[in-house]
């Protein structure tokens, strides 16, 4: 593996690797892996590709989401509203704990509230939400993106079963609405409040979003078809969100809503935050680190949990495999 240059921080970071750190899957995990590989050519090149892919996909998502909102407004399904203001937080060189504290400092969580969080993919929304949940006892997470992904998963399965394209399916009157019925938000025994995905005819589920959000719902078939599905399902998702948030509010929870501005603009709350990164290259580095960790942890024996060389080797192997497949 070619290395651009050496750096003491990379050596130190490498020595901090262990299975417990990797299994945390938080900002500390990602930052440690990035520091280990940030000067490795394959990591730099793959991270740049991922950054470009994420930003292009985010742009396409935003455009199609807005078209979907405009379509719903034109049909009278959603009202026309003025875009609300967001508190912008630059997360560069801030830990997830610091970002979480900044957000909580501007909210009243004592009686429960709804906190909206948005930003580009890779800016740390998911990790920040985890930190807030650790700090706020009576809190729950809501992700619009996960609902779009869940519906996309169902739509792709429906398209495959009926020998149609996803585009053909979303244009069929009433099909997306019917597929939305496969999503149920409730308090499930042993799992807490979550969205269940289940459709026996399509052979899907029961799946629970909090358990598959970083695996099944981030598969390639889902990622590539989200813009197409999202453009036609804005009103459906907005209404689903409204119903879920109301349920949680009645139950007395502080609700953390993560999603794209086009849809979260319709969540009624004064607590709105947008995460941003001045250096967008970090977006791809974070995503690459997450993918490497997910692959590496499967190949690290518990017998070598504290062996940093084994952990580094597993990460290195994952990176090489990804670089040869791209």
Long-range contacts (C-beta under 8 A, 24 or more apart in sequence): 1-40, 1-41, 1-42, 1-316, 1-319, 1-320, 2-40, 2-41, 2-42, 3-39, 3-40, 3-41, 4-39, 4-40, 4-41, 4-44, 5-39, 6-39, 7-39, 9-35, 10-35, 10-36, 10-37, 10-38, 10-39, 14-308, 14-312, 15-308, 16-308, 17-308, 17-311, 17-312, 17-315, 18-305, 18-306, 18-307, 18-308, 18-311, 19-297, 19-300, 19-302, 19-304, 19-305, 19-306, 19-311, 20-305, 21-311, 22-293, 22-296, 22-297, 22-300, 22-311, 23-297, 25-290, 25-293, 25-294, 26-96, 26-127, 26-130, 26-131, 27-95, 27-96, 27-124, 27-127, 28-95, 29-289, 29-293, 30-127, 30-285, 30-286, 30-289, 30-290, 30-293, 33-289, 33-292, 33-293, 33-315, 34-282, 34-285, 34-286, 34-289, 36-312, 36-315, 37-289, 37-292, 37-315, 37-319, 38-285, 40-319, 42-319, 42-320, 42-323, 43-285, 43-288, 43-319, 45-323, 46-284, 46-288, 46-319, 46-322, 46-323, 46-326, 47-281, 47-284, 47-285, 47-287, 47-288, 48-281, 48-284, 49-284, 49-326, 50-283, 50-284, 50-287, 50-288, 51-122, 51-280, 51-281, 51-283, 51-284, 51-285, 51-287, 52-284, 53-284, 54-120, 54-121, 54-122, 54-283, 54-284, 54-287, 55-120, 55-280, 55-283, 57-121, 57-223, 57-226, 57-227, 58-120, 58-121, 60-227, 61-226, 61-227, 61-230, 61-260, 62-260, 62-261, 62-262, 64-227, 64-228, 64-230, 64-231, 65-230, 65-231, 65-234, 65-260, 65-262, 65-263, 66-262, 67-231, 68-230, 68-231, 68-232, 68-233, 68-234, 68-235, 68-262, 69-234, 69-262, 69-263, 71-231, 71-232, 71-234, 72-234, 72-235, 72-238, 75-235, 77-235, 78-234, 78-235, 78-238, 78-266, 81-265, 81-266, 83-261, 83-265, 84-265, 84-272, 85-272, 86-116, 86-118, 86-261, 86-272, 86-273, 86-274, 87-272, 87-273, 87-274, 88-273, 88-274, 88-276, 89-273, 89-274, 89-275, 89-276, 90-276, 90-277, 90-278, 91-123, 91-124, 91-128, 91-275, 91-276, 91-277, 92-277, 92-278, 92-279, 92-282, 96-124, 96-127, 96-128, 96-130, 96-131, 97-131, 99-124, 99-128, 99-131, 99-275, 100-128, 100-131, 100-132, 100-135, 101-135, 103-128, 103-132, 103-273, 104-132, 104-135, 104-136, 106-271, 106-273, 107-254, 107-271, 109-136, 109-139, 109-254, 112-138, 112-249, 112-252, 112-253, 112-254, 112-255, 113-254, 113-255, 113-269, 113-271, 114-245, 114-249, 114-254, 114-255, 114-257, 114-267, 114-268, 114-269, 114-271, 115-254, 115-255, 115-256, 115-257, 115-269, 115-271, 115-273, 116-257, 116-259, 116-264, 116-267, 116-269, 116-271, 116-272, 116-273, 117-256, 117-257, 117-258, 117-273, 117-274, 117-275, 118-258, 118-259, 118-260, 118-261, 118-264, 118-272, 118-273, 118-274, 118-275, 119-274, 119-275, 119-276, 120-275, 120-276, 120-277, 120-280, 120-283, 121-283, 121-287, 122-277, 122-282, 122-283, 122-284, 122-286, 122-287, 123-275, 123-276, 123-277, 123-283, 124-275, 124-286, 125-258, 125-275, 126-258, 128-275, 129-256, 129-258, 132-256, 133-256, 136-254, 138-252, 138-253, 138-254, 139-253, 139-254, 139-255, 139-256, 140-192, 140-193, 140-248, 140-253, 140-254, 140-255, 140-256, 141-210, 141-256, 141-258, 142-241, 142-244, 142-245, 142-248, 142-255, 142-256, 142-257, 142-258, 143-209, 143-213, 143-257, 143-258, 143-259, 144-237, 144-241, 144-257, 144-258, 144-259, 144-260, 144-263, 144-264, 145-258, 145-259, 145-260, 146-195, 146-209, 146-213, 146-217, 147-183, 147-195, 147-209, 147-237, 147-240, 147-241, 148-226, 148-229, 148-230, 148-233, 148-237, 149-213, 149-217, 149-218, 149-222, 149-226, 150-183, 150-195, 150-197, 150-209, 150-217, 151-176, 151-179, 151-180, 151-183, 151-229, 151-233, 151-236, 151-237, 152-222, 152-225, 152-226, 152-229, 152-230, 153-197, 153-204, 153-216, 153-217, 153-219, 153-221, 153-222, 154-179, 154-182, 154-197, 154-199, 154-202, 154-204, 155-179, 155-225, 155-229, 156-221, 156-222, 156-225, 157-199, 157-202, 157-203, 157-204, 158-202, 161-201, 161-202, 166-225, 166-228, 166-229, 167-228, 170-228, 170-229, 170-231, 170-232, 170-233, 171-232, 176-229, 176-232, 176-233, 176-236, 177-236, 180-233, 180-236, 180-240, 183-240, 185-240, 185-243, 185-244, 185-247, 186-247, 187-251, 193-248, 193-251, 193-253, 195-244, 214-290, 214-294, 234-262, 234-263, 237-263, 238-263, 238-266, 241-266, 241-267, 242-266, 242-267, 288-319, 288-322, 291-318, 291-322, 292-318, 292-319, 292-322, 295-321, 295-322
